[in-house]
């Protein structure tokens, strides 16, 4: 994986500050290019991680009911405006002899979220990855996020929440399974 060029980002941020009419050498901005370069390296660290490292410890279990981890906080960077979108992921699967450690589900979400993204692709990537690597009977992923590119700029609609879903396997094919998993994902919600 390609390493982040912190020095190049710093130079670019210096140029942006000048382009918007600021003095990048003034006291409050002197360290800003370095801070921003380190911030981008951190926020986009998923670009340098292979999520397959999180599915190495799969456990063999006869459990054949829904496994759901909901309200997984995540943040990502919208590739259209380089602004954050922040939300919660709800990830479920129906095992077929294999289960994954619960923290690994959250790590898979982070691995894909911490990249330049669009929410629709992020939702599909998580679902497809789990289907391919866990080989479950089905996967359901629902993401709810607020996009700063539309809440603080452009149309300026704070509070608007984008919801995307990806259903695979039995959750896509069987209406009863679909209804059950979506009900569990949204149980106790107001």
Buried (B, 14 or more C-beta within 10 A) or exposed (E): EEEBEBEEBBEBBBEBBEEEEBEBEEEEBEEBBBEBBBEBBEBBBBBBBEBEEBBEEBEEEEBEEBBBBBEBEBEBBBEEBEBBBBBBBBBBBBBBBBBBEEEBBBBBBBBBBBBBBBBEBBBBBBBBBBBEBBBBBBBBBBBBBBBBBBBEEEEEEEEEEBEBBBBBBBBBEBEEBBEBBBEBBEEEEE
